[in-house]
Amino acid sequence: MAAQKATTNQRHLRRNEEKWTAPLMDAGWTAIPSILLEKQHALGLDPVDVNILLQLAKHWWYMDKLPYPAKTTLAELMNVNPSTVRRHISRMVAAGFIKRIPRYDAKHHGQTSNAYEFDGLIKAATPFAKEALNVREERRIEDAARRSRKKPRLVVDNTGHAAGKKV
């Protein structure tokens, strides 16, 4: 099972290299569920929110290691003012999409950049994902039914009887 999954991942990586080129893919890539992009308006996310989420996702490679880029880093990457990032993160925290987790530096006895958890966003986006999966399954069933429907047979009657003529 693990070998099959690795083969599938390699095939997807090659497919992405065909689209984006190997140098771009080798420089790094980020996985994000498409539903977040497709339903950003329904979730109440504006383009800056989505950009912040993309930047955070870029730093989140393992489930148990939450991303923790500094707000100033995010602002620099997005070419916006750090207060813009703070405002948007605060809004997404208030909406329950992300959760700030304070981190502390024992060596310097102070707080460092926050880590961010996405449980709220995942919970909010899941119904949209389930809906999309249901629509996809309905289409698959309709397509299969359409393909398996018996086509009317064309019968050619060259005897002349069909037109009421006697031969």
C-alpha positions in Angstrom: 0.0 0.0 0.0 2.8 2.4 0.9 4.7 1.6 -2.3 1.6 2.2 -4.3 1.1 5.6 -2.7 4.7 6.6 -3.3 4.3 5.6 -7.0 1.1 7.7 -7.2 2.9 10.7 -5.6 5.9 10.4 -8.0 3.4 10.3 -10.9 1.7 13.5 -9.6 5.1 15.1 -9.1 6.1 14.3 -12.7 2.7 15.6 -14.0 3.3 18.8 -12.1 6.9 19.0 -13.4 5.4 18.7 -17.0 3.2 21.7 -16.2 5.5 23.9 -14.1 9.0 22.6 -15.1 11.4 20.7 -12.9 13.3 23.8 -11.7 10.1 25.4 -10.3 9.0 22.2 -8.6 12.5 21.5 -7.3 12.6 25.0 -5.7 9.6 24.0 -3.6 5.8 23.6 -3.8 2.8 23.8 -1.5 -0.2 21.5 -1.2 -3.5 23.1 -0.4 -7.0 21.7 -0.8 -8.6 23.2 -4.0 -11.9 23.7 -2.1 -10.3 26.5 -0.1 -9.7 28.4 -3.4 -13.0 27.4 -4.9 -15.1 28.4 -1.8 -13.1 31.3 -0.5 -16.0 33.7 -1.0 -18.5 31.3 0.6 -16.1 31.0 3.6 -15.8 34.8 3.8 -12.1 34.9 2.9 -10.8 37.8 0.9 -7.6 37.7 -1.3 -5.3 38.8 1.5 -6.7 36.1 3.8 -6.1 33.5 1.1 -2.6 34.8 0.5 -1.9 34.6 4.3 -3.3 31.0 4.4 -1.1 30.1 1.4 2.0 31.5 3.1 1.2 29.7 6.3 0.6 26.4 4.4 3.9 26.9 2.7 5.5 26.5 6.1 3.3 23.5 7.3 4.8 20.2 6.1 4.0 17.9 9.0 0.7 17.6 10.9 2.4 17.7 14.3 4.7 20.7 13.4 2.5 23.8 13.1 3.8 26.7 10.9 5.2 29.6 12.8 6.4 32.3 10.4 6.6 35.8 11.9 4.0 38.3 10.8 6.7 40.6 9.5 8.0 37.7 7.3 4.5 37.1 5.9 4.2 40.9 5.3 7.5 41.0 3.4 6.5 37.9 1.3 3.2 39.5 0.4 4.6 43.1 0.0 2.0 44.5 2.5 2.3 46.3 5.8 2.7 44.1 8.9 -0.4 45.7 10.4 -2.4 44.4 7.4 -1.2 40.8 8.2 -2.0 41.3 11.9 -5.5 42.6 11.1 -6.3 39.8 8.8 -5.0 37.1 11.1 -7.0 38.6 14.0 -10.1 38.5 11.8 -9.5 34.8 10.8 -8.9 34.0 14.5 -12.1 35.7 15.5 -13.9 33.8 12.7 -12.5 30.6 14.2 -10.6 29.6 11.0 -7.1 29.7 12.6 -5.9 29.6 16.1 -2.8 31.4 17.4 -0.6 29.3 19.6 2.0 31.4 21.5 5.6 30.2 21.4 8.3 31.1 23.9 12.0 31.2 23.6 13.4 29.8 26.9 16.9 31.1 26.0 15.8 34.7 25.7 12.9 34.4 28.1 10.4 36.0 25.7 7.7 35.2 23.2 8.7 34.4 19.7 6.4 34.1 16.6 3.1 32.4 17.1 2.3 29.0 15.6 -0.9 28.6 13.7 -3.5 25.8 13.8 -6.0 25.3 11.0 -8.7 23.1 12.7 -11.4 25.7 12.4 -10.8 26.3 8.7 -10.7 22.6 8.1 -14.0 22.2 9.9 -15.6 25.1 8.0 -14.4 23.9 4.6 -15.3 20.2 5.1 -19.1 20.6 4.3 -18.1 22.2 1.0 -15.7 19.4 0.3 -18.4 16.8 1.0 -20.8 18.6 -1.2 -18.2 18.7 -4.0 -17.6 15.0 -3.6 -21.3 14.2 -3.7 -21.7 16.3 -6.9 -18.7 14.5 -8.4 -20.2 11.1 -7.5 -23.6 12.0 -8.9 -21.9 13.1 -12.2 -19.9 9.8 -12.3 -23.1 7.8 -11.8 -24.9 9.8 -14.5 -22.0 9.4 -16.9 -21.9 5.7 -16.3 -25.6 5.4 -16.8 -25.4 7.4 -20.0 -22.6 5.2 -21.3 -24.4 2.0 -20.4 -27.8 3.0 -21.8 -28.8 0.9 -24.8 -28.8 2.8 -27.9 -31.8 2.3 -30.2 -30.9 -0.1 -32.9 -31.2 1.2 -36.4 -33.0 -1.4 -38.5 -32.8 -1.0 -42.3 -35.7 -2.6 -44.1 -34.8 -2.9 -47.7 -37.8 -5.1 -48.5 -40.2 -2.2 -49.0 -42.6 -3.5 -46.5 -41.9 -0.7 -44.1 -43.3 1.9 -46.4 -46.5 -0.1 -47.0 -45.4 -1.2 -50.4 -45.7 -4.7 -51.6 -42.8 -6.1 -53.5 
